[in-house]
Amino acid sequence: MILRIVIVDRSDGADSSRLGDLGSAVNVPGAEFKVQRLLPADLRQVHPDTSVVFVRAGYWNDVERLLELAPAVSWVHVNMTGVDHLPVDRMESAGVILTNCRGVLDLAIAEFVLGSVLLWSKGLLRSALDTRERRTDYREPKANSELNALIIGTGNIGSECARVFRQAGFGRIVGIRRTPVPLPDFDDVASVEVLPIQISQHDVVVSCLPATSATDGLIGSAVLRQLRKESVFINVGRGSTVDHMALAEEMNARAGTVAVLDVTEPEPLPMDHPLWDCSNVVISPHMSGDTVGRHDAFAALFVENLRRYCSGDELLNRVGQPPESA
């Protein structure tokens, strides 16, 4: 069996360089691979009989074009978790399997969230600002056991945040999801209908929501107005779930509240957006999960899935199916 694979990567080859001798790595008798490594600008060179596509994060716009240029594609793997930018319906109707990197970055993102909480709870952001002004204002850090966290979205990332918070000794951890069910590491799980009430009862609010029609603008002015005057709001989900103009208004009204935004809508925010002028807002460039070693983990997942694909086994992280149980 000869399988044609195309790997779409940047010129730095961070992913493709780790996918070298796939035949030896996969080690399935009879499986042979012909691999093309293309830059996005060179997609027209893709072989029309290509069966498998590996796409680096950020190149979702190239997937639809690849499907047109290579109609024999039967499996697309994307190096990202969110698939809202992909032609999922078209792929499903054409019988094209879609897999993502769900789970690979969960711990890294949860650690980023914990660090963001500590930035606020230990007074480090305020001290950093004071340092620039040559001030030494005294403040009392909050103990982790005094923190009550609300996690909006209890999927892989939200659940990992809860686990990390639990290990860090947080006082109470509550989750928000469409259908409340008991979950490990959560003291309680509530429905999205009570989100404003729940936000008013927690000093740590973390959004891990995906981008869907149901979550678009969910965290708007009516919800943000309920933030405590001494609290931290962190978004590592999708920027489209938050009304950023309303958030800027609330941040200006709450000197003791901090917002940490790893995602915005759009990305990056326009230079004249009022959030840039809020001293209690930290904006990072969608990097919360981008640890140095992530490309090795991405490659290992793809190689394992390629082995499964060649063996006729179920693929990991197939979009539209629940995660495989441990």
C-alpha positions as CSV (number, residue, x, y, z in Angstrom):
1,M,0.0,0.0,0.0
2,I,1.5,3.4,-1.1
3,L,0.0,6.3,0.7
4,R,0.5,9.9,-0.5
5,I,0.8,12.4,2.3
6,V,1.1,16.2,2.2
7,I,2.5,18.2,5.1
8,V,1.7,21.9,5.1
9,D,4.2,23.8,7.3
10,R,6.0,27.1,7.6
11,S,9.4,27.6,6.2
12,D,10.9,26.9,9.7
13,G,9.7,23.3,9.4
14,A,8.9,23.0,13.1
15,D,6.4,20.2,12.4
16,S,7.6,18.7,9.2
17,S,11.2,18.3,10.4
18,R,9.8,16.0,13.2
19,L,8.0,13.8,10.7
20,G,11.0,12.3,9.0
21,D,11.1,8.6,8.2
22,L,7.4,7.9,8.6
23,G,7.8,4.3,7.4
24,S,10.1,3.4,10.3
25,A,8.1,5.4,12.8
26,V,4.7,3.9,11.8
27,N,6.1,0.4,11.2
28,V,3.1,-1.2,9.6
29,P,4.0,-4.1,7.3
30,G,3.3,-3.3,3.7
31,A,2.8,0.5,4.3
32,E,4.8,2.8,2.1
33,F,4.6,6.6,2.1
34,K,5.3,9.3,-0.5
35,V,5.5,12.6,1.4
36,Q,5.2,16.1,0.0
37,R,6.3,19.0,2.2
38,L,4.7,22.2,1.0
39,L,4.6,25.8,2.0
40,P,1.1,27.4,1.9
41,A,2.2,29.3,-1.2
42,D,3.0,26.1,-3.1
43,L,-0.3,24.2,-2.6
44,R,-0.9,23.9,-6.3
45,Q,2.0,21.4,-6.4
46,V,0.0,18.9,-4.3
47,H,-0.4,15.6,-6.0
48,P,-4.0,15.0,-6.9
49,D,-3.9,11.4,-5.5
50,T,-2.9,12.6,-2.0
51,S,-4.9,10.7,0.7
52,V,-3.7,12.3,3.9
53,V,-3.2,16.0,4.8
54,F,-1.3,17.3,7.8
55,V,-1.8,21.0,8.3
56,R,0.0,23.2,10.8
57,A,-2.0,25.5,13.1
58,G,-3.0,28.7,11.5
59,Y,-3.4,27.4,8.0
60,W,-7.0,26.4,8.2
61,N,-7.9,28.5,5.1
62,D,-5.7,26.1,3.1
63,V,-7.7,23.0,4.0
64,E,-10.6,23.8,1.6
65,R,-8.2,24.6,-1.2
66,L,-6.4,21.3,-0.6
67,L,-9.7,19.4,-0.8
68,E,-10.3,21.0,-4.2
69,L,-6.8,20.3,-5.5
70,A,-6.6,16.7,-4.2
71,P,-10.1,15.2,-4.3
72,A,-8.8,11.8,-3.2
73,V,-8.1,13.1,0.4
74,S,-9.7,10.9,3.0
75,W,-8.1,12.2,6.2
76,V,-7.1,15.7,7.3
77,H,-5.2,16.2,10.6
78,V,-4.9,19.8,11.9
79,N,-2.4,20.9,14.5
80,M,-4.9,22.8,16.6
81,T,-7.9,22.1,18.8
82,G,-10.5,24.5,17.4
83,V,-12.1,23.5,14.1
84,D,-14.6,26.4,13.8
85,H,-12.6,27.8,10.8
86,L,-12.7,24.6,8.9
87,P,-15.2,23.3,6.3
88,V,-16.4,20.6,8.7
89,D,-19.8,20.1,7.1
90,R,-18.3,19.7,3.6
91,M,-15.7,17.3,4.9
92,E,-18.3,15.2,6.7
93,S,-20.6,15.0,3.7
94,A,-17.6,13.9,1.6
95,G,-16.6,11.3,4.0
96,V,-13.3,13.0,4.9
97,I,-12.1,12.1,8.4
98,L,-11.0,15.2,10.5
99,T,-8.7,14.8,13.5
100,N,-7.2,17.6,15.7
101,C,-4.7,17.9,18.5
102,R,-7.2,17.9,21.3
103,G,-5.6,17.2,24.7
104,V,-2.0,17.9,23.6
105,L,-1.9,21.4,25.0
106,D,-4.3,21.1,27.9
107,L,-1.8,21.0,30.7
108,A,0.3,23.9,29.3
109,I,-2.9,26.0,29.0
110,A,-4.0,25.2,32.5
111,E,-0.5,26.1,33.8
112,F,-0.8,29.4,32.0
113,V,-4.2,30.0,33.6
114,L,-2.8,29.2,37.1
115,G,0.1,31.7,36.5
116,S,-2.4,34.3,35.4
117,V,-4.5,33.8,38.6
118,L,-1.3,34.2,40.7
119,L,-0.4,37.3,38.8
120,W,-3.5,38.8,40.3
121,S,-3.9,37.0,43.6
122,K,-0.4,37.7,44.8
123,G,-0.5,41.3,43.7
124,L,2.3,40.9,41.1
125,L,0.6,42.8,38.3
126,R,0.0,45.8,40.6
127,S,3.6,45.6,41.9
128,A,4.9,45.6,38.4
129,L,3.0,48.7,37.6
130,D,4.1,50.3,40.9
131,T,7.8,49.5,40.1
132,R,7.6,51.6,36.9
133,E,6.3,54.5,39.1
134,R,8.9,53.9,41.8
135,R,6.2,53.1,44.3
136,T,6.2,50.4,47.1
137,D,2.6,50.2,48.1
138,Y,1.9,47.4,50.5
139,R,-0.8,44.8,49.7
140,E,-1.8,41.5,51.2
141,P,-1.5,38.5,48.8
142,K,-4.5,36.1,48.8
143,A,-3.9,32.4,49.8
144,N,-4.9,29.8,47.2
145,S,-7.3,28.3,49.8
146,E,-9.2,31.7,49.8
147,L,-9.8,31.5,46.0
148,N,-13.1,30.4,44.6
149,A,-13.0,29.6,40.9
150,L,-15.6,29.5,38.2
151,I,-14.7,27.7,35.0
152,I,-16.9,28.4,32.0
153,G,-16.7,25.4,29.7
154,T,-15.8,22.0,31.2
155,G,-14.2,20.3,28.2
156,N,-10.7,19.1,28.1
157,I,-9.1,22.4,28.9
158,G,-11.6,23.5,31.5
159,S,-11.3,20.1,33.3
160,E,-7.5,20.3,33.3
161,C,-7.8,23.8,34.8
162,A,-10.0,22.4,37.5
163,R,-7.5,19.6,38.2
164,V,-4.6,22.1,38.4
165,F,-6.6,24.4,40.7
166,R,-7.4,21.4,42.9
167,Q,-3.8,20.5,43.2
168,A,-2.9,24.1,44.0
169,G,-5.3,24.1,46.9
170,F,-8.1,26.4,45.7
171,G,-11.1,26.7,48.0
172,R,-14.0,26.0,45.7
173,I,-14.2,25.1,42.0
174,V,-17.5,25.4,40.0
175,G,-18.0,24.6,36.4
176,I,-20.5,26.0,33.8
177,R,-21.8,23.8,31.0
178,R,-25.0,23.4,29.0
179,T,-26.0,20.2,30.7
180,P,-24.8,20.1,34.3
181,V,-23.4,16.7,35.4
182,P,-21.0,15.8,38.3
183,L,-17.4,16.0,37.1
184,P,-14.1,15.2,38.8
185,D,-12.3,18.1,40.5
186,F,-15.4,20.3,40.4
187,D,-17.3,20.9,43.6
188,D,-20.4,21.7,41.6
189,V,-21.4,22.1,37.9
190,A,-24.1,24.6,37.0
191,S,-26.0,25.4,33.9
192,V,-25.2,28.3,31.6
193,E,-28.5,30.0,32.5
194,V,-27.2,30.9,35.9
195,L,-23.8,32.3,34.6
196,P,-24.4,35.9,35.8
197,I,-25.2,34.7,39.3
198,Q,-22.3,32.4,39.5
199,I,-19.8,35.0,38.3
200,S,-20.9,37.3,41.1
201,Q,-20.0,34.5,43.6
202,H,-16.5,33.8,42.4
203,D,-13.3,35.8,42.4
204,V,-11.6,33.7,39.7
205,V,-13.4,33.4,36.4
206,V,-11.9,31.4,33.6
207,S,-13.5,31.0,30.1
208,C,-12.6,28.0,28.1
209,L,-15.5,28.2,25.7
210,P,-15.2,27.1,22.1
211,A,-16.5,29.2,19.2
212,T,-20.1,28.1,18.4
213,S,-23.3,29.8,17.5
214,A,-24.4,29.3,21.1
215,T,-21.3,30.8,22.7
216,D,-20.9,33.8,20.3
217,G,-21.0,36.9,22.6
218,L,-22.2,34.8,25.5
219,I,-20.0,36.8,27.9
220,G,-21.5,40.2,27.3
221,S,-22.2,43.3,29.3
222,A,-25.0,41.7,31.4
223,V,-22.6,39.0,32.5
224,L,-19.4,41.1,32.8
225,R,-21.3,43.6,35.0
226,Q,-21.5,40.8,37.6
227,L,-17.7,40.5,38.0
228,R,-16.6,41.2,41.6
229,K,-14.7,44.4,42.2
230,E,-11.8,42.2,43.4
231,S,-11.5,39.4,40.8
232,V,-9.6,38.1,37.8
233,F,-11.2,37.2,34.4
234,I,-9.1,34.9,32.1
235,N,-10.0,33.9,28.6
236,V,-8.2,31.0,27.0
237,G,-11.2,29.8,24.9
238,R,-12.2,31.9,21.9
239,G,-12.3,35.7,21.6
240,S,-15.7,35.6,19.9
241,T,-17.3,34.5,23.2
242,V,-16.6,37.9,24.9
243,D,-17.9,41.4,24.2
244,H,-14.6,43.3,24.4
245,M,-16.0,46.8,24.4
246,A,-18.1,45.8,27.4
247,L,-15.1,44.3,29.0
248,A,-13.1,47.5,28.6
249,E,-15.9,49.4,30.2
250,E,-15.9,47.1,33.2
251,M,-12.1,47.0,33.6
252,N,-12.1,50.8,33.7
253,A,-14.6,50.7,36.5
254,R,-12.8,48.1,38.6
255,A,-9.2,49.0,39.6
256,G,-9.0,45.8,41.6
257,T,-10.1,43.5,38.8
258,V,-7.6,42.0,36.3
259,A,-8.4,40.6,32.9
260,V,-5.9,38.2,31.2
261,L,-6.8,37.7,27.5
262,D,-4.9,35.1,25.5
263,V,-7.6,35.3,22.8
264,T,-9.4,38.3,21.4
265,E,-11.8,39.1,18.5
266,P,-10.3,40.0,16.2
267,E,-6.7,38.9,16.8
268,P,-4.9,41.1,17.3
269,L,-7.2,43.8,18.5
270,P,-7.1,47.1,16.6
271,M,-4.5,49.5,18.0
272,D,-7.2,52.0,19.0
273,H,-9.2,49.5,21.0
274,P,-9.8,50.8,24.6
275,L,-8.6,47.5,26.1
276,W,-5.0,48.5,25.3
277,D,-5.3,51.5,27.6
278,C,-6.5,49.5,30.6
279,S,-3.6,49.1,33.1
280,N,-5.4,46.1,34.6
281,V,-5.6,44.1,31.4
282,V,-2.9,41.8,30.1
283,I,-3.2,40.7,26.5
284,S,-1.0,37.8,25.2
285,P,-0.8,36.7,21.5
286,H,-2.8,33.4,21.7
287,M,0.3,31.6,23.1
288,S,-1.0,29.9,26.3
289,G,-0.4,26.4,25.1
290,D,2.7,27.1,22.9
291,T,5.4,25.4,24.9
292,V,8.7,24.7,23.3
293,G,8.2,21.0,23.2
294,R,4.7,21.0,21.7
295,H,5.9,20.1,18.2
296,D,7.3,16.8,19.4
297,A,3.9,16.0,21.0
298,F,2.1,17.0,17.8
299,A,4.3,14.7,15.7
300,A,3.9,11.8,18.1
301,L,0.1,12.1,17.9
302,F,0.1,12.2,14.1
303,V,2.5,9.2,13.8
304,E,0.2,7.2,16.2
305,N,-2.8,8.1,14.1
306,L,-1.1,7.3,10.9
307,R,-0.3,3.8,12.3
308,R,-3.9,3.4,13.2
309,Y,-5.0,4.6,9.8
310,C,-2.8,2.1,8.0
311,S,-4.0,-0.7,10.4
312,G,-7.7,0.1,9.9
313,D,-8.0,1.1,13.6
314,E,-10.1,4.0,15.0
315,L,-8.2,7.3,15.0
316,L,-7.6,9.4,18.1
317,N,-9.1,12.8,18.4
318,R,-11.6,12.3,15.6
319,V,-13.7,15.4,15.4
320,G,-17.4,14.8,16.1
321,Q,-16.7,11.8,18.3
322,P,-16.1,11.7,22.1
323,P,-12.6,11.3,23.4
324,E,-11.3,7.8,23.6
325,S,-11.5,6.6,27.2
326,A,-8.3,5.9,29.1
